[in-house]
Amino acid sequence: MSVACGLECVFCLGCTRWAWKRLTYVGSYDSESWPPASDEEIEPIPRLCRAILAVYEDDLSHPRFPPPSGYGMNPQWLLKRVPYEETEGRCPPYLIYADHDHREIILAVRGLNLSRESDYKVLLDNRLGKQMFDGGYVHHGLLKAATFILNRESEMLRRVIGEVGEEYKLVFTGHSLGSGVAALMTVIVVNHRDQFGGIERRRIRCYAIAPARCMSLNLAVKYADVINSVVLQDDFLPRTPTPLEHIFGSIFCLPCFLFLVCLRDTFIPESRKLNDPRRLYAPGRLYHIVERKFCRCGRFPPEVRTAIPVEGRFEHIVLSCNTTSDHALLWIEREAQKIFDIRKEDAETTTAPTQQKMERKQTLEKEYKGALERAVTLNVPHAISTLEPTEGEIDSAPLKNHNEGVISSSHSENQNGTQSKTESKPSGRTNWDELVEKLFTRNESGNFVLRKDIGNIESH
């Protein structure tokens, strides 16, 4: 009897300890060791949030969501708007905007519309491990949506980029569901830069706002130099490894379901998570906006921390009242703008050293190389490593696979193994479905595997 009572006490103490740790865990813990982001890294965030919000607007001249003074969008620079009626239910609405002030061509995709069945079809078109792509796994429905947009808009993007010149960047951005579409469009475009007149990798950027988990860990690290994910404090979506189709198909309320996910993931070892090639993650470099701390009432002046984490990449569900409100695009824009305004006021009283930008650039390149090497040392499936990463190498050189030699972009290698110098403009209309299919095939069982001529990766 005493033994049973003892075991019961131990069990109760263990449960109490777990509940205390989970209930007192706040989102700021995920990034407490990350360094702060620079002003240049923060500046695009509120602007691109405003570009995504423009997809929701009927008239940019009279927006329903008034922007801060000086941050409105010029209706004359809007190149194209695609509403639900024109997407054929294949992707969320989007727009293309030429920001001549900042020399950017922006393709912005809106987030999930809870009242649209077509958005749910895109979201639910996935099965864990169904789609292997570019040496990793991606969300199948989001990849199809990204391919659909490129089939429709690549001609226009290519033409506009050719007209505006080499000073302009090509920027993909999206919120929630749209963030996954934007991230996978970026992966495809980076692998087929020749279809855009040989645009340099450094001129391609993606900002995934409140991102969905859409790619495996090796891809999330591999494209961290071009994809940036922005997360506000306790946002649940970048943190839950549970496939999105399970979340929205659950009969439980969302807080109850997240609690069960949190309970389940407590007993999964970190090594098992890292070694699961089908486990999806938030893409690219992470920017974490922190505005609340434990045992402190209200919000405090926000800050942005950034890193390319391999371990602990937003693995913990935060059980708080803000897990869903922190997913709102308006809140993210407001807090990012507040950070930028605070930084701007401080900059007016101090003078930044002229060498600061160069040092920051070198730090980012070193961190990118370190994250790639860390993924290899942790035996992350299909992880890649680079040789000495100069700027040119990060931009265009082939990346080594730690198992089987070299995985090169489809446009960058000729038969002699050297980079092709001819970047002729492709003739006719590009079929992006065919270009995407060059990176994967089906095996006899109907599963997707990486092509053997691109990289000899073990079939799953």
Steps between C-alpha positions, in 0.01 A plus 500: 500500500784737591677420172187589302465826692864579433461437128187713496684787670790475255254500208315803638824688559617419146173619349506815714856577394415450132186715528693776676776504237254500211258755642784739589677458166476819296593565140798718590686191627532364145733782395656617827851409377458656153669829410290808408420571136644805330301800379539395136353158577201645685413774250331281232269320745228767553515599132439145384225449758335803340544340154324184620221706654454665160382163364198534730419850374252579224646846437853599603399866480252450786638210711290336768819457704654851500881485498725713722590838360747466216455123460211486254520323166483685170203367299678592176778254578261206533581273204242226549239378746358148488181443708337171592295500179820468293698253709277205399517380862865405448661760727413799723461845341816698437633819344815623324628843600799704384643689797720753320591677824676189630579344159301182553258296290266344758272201461279486811264212589221531757438260785233239564140610455293300748189537284658374174486129422775537238753610763425191706554283193848646457568454870374142520675383183784342690607183673812488716784383279292513183708753308879471473653798327851637455649248741243557774127496571249778442128553540337358186204737473711810557748385236218457248370848583850647455537327163158626389594863575833468319326351195278809489742775598856399407475670160392827659763481774772427246393793284476745791839396641654550157348847474588636845867399495743322727449724801157352577437194717235234446312462829246229586293548813190353660317452828401168658388273213642750252838493673544134411409570138746791488781294657460213253481743206833637620654151508383432144620836365840467668545164328395645162651848497579465130124530433521855639791621291765354730400709803755470781404304810572802720224693315234244595336533842205348682331627815266240650280677757358270772624205290347160468732202534553415136844340449734252664789614719772461237311725257417753773872539572614475137291800391555711812699753297195591290194409714415693818223394737345756736331372818322709763555377858271199567358432152389135487533432125882501465525287815266209445659208311156345463399509132260786432237268360481329841459829682212626288349154474495448875172471686660667803516871558837646405630568857412145607665354193816706551516379860488138382771572241710660772454197724596260222811688389631510857588132474665514156882521528674785319718256305192323365355830382822597323534161331146498363537609134125553458459738792419847365633829636461875461724599207827689490646749746273580794417847629326485836312809621492495881271735691400313820691331780408259778349659813484841337162661438426651161725555203842661505697665216544217251828366368594271212740210541632296210680172438517196272431235765534130429418362844199641685352661191173616661424149626296598808132591493436803722188461710387861534207722414695652213581194289233591246499882530876508433424344163310811384667691218393840635666431836823390331506813285431722800773351719757492218424864421536590866845337510610682187377836633687448829817408313458803274469737796812352659691527171427874481697555820793274409715450193555143381859404404562471127633145535190371680316382187798299375552334837132408522511348150803290592327389819192383307715304254694335783177412681356351180807281451494400869134393481570282194795333672300455821226320306761261359658427839156423647437248219194684376378290202611638162681791666749691288828670561699754308866562434652839589189721457596812314225732382516356150486145629194563716344665196547232240733213587380137537443366849644174626287223640663336802416156366529510125712779350339799332142620460506782247235738378351400169625813332851533641692199371593389151639162395858593600389592856563871454249776527329586174568856394220520250186646648290535191139595533279193464276494198129434526290462813667320790317198639587509867336163566763340276785694660386401849465136397866497400583502869295193590343185356268226618619154596308178433290541813390847391711691753717793398878459516787722395631437150814284496675730255466790743593326822503140614271537798350204674139440397234523767 
